[in-house]
């Protein structure tokens, strides 16, 4: 009996070894070299620099938007003042016209 089991084990050994090799190949990490690490460090530094530039640009855009808002508010005040002045001028002109018609 033990010899039959041994024969079965020996017949399936190549299949088991092949599966073990496949599993080992899938789980084995490739070796990392110093050049790979340097390249990764450089990429990280580039990404950090890009992130800093993006943050700076966003800050500048926010400042410009704030300046545009302030300019629009100032323009709105001046427009309101001009409207009031033109309304007063129109009322004075109509009053002067009516007074001239009445004084005739």
Secondary structure, 3 states (H helix, E strand, C coil): CHHHHHHHHHHHHHHHHHHHHHHHHHHCCCCCCHHHHHHHHHHHHHHHHHHHHHHHHHHHHHHHHHHHHHHHHHHHHHHHHHHHHHHHHHHHHHHHHHHHHHHC
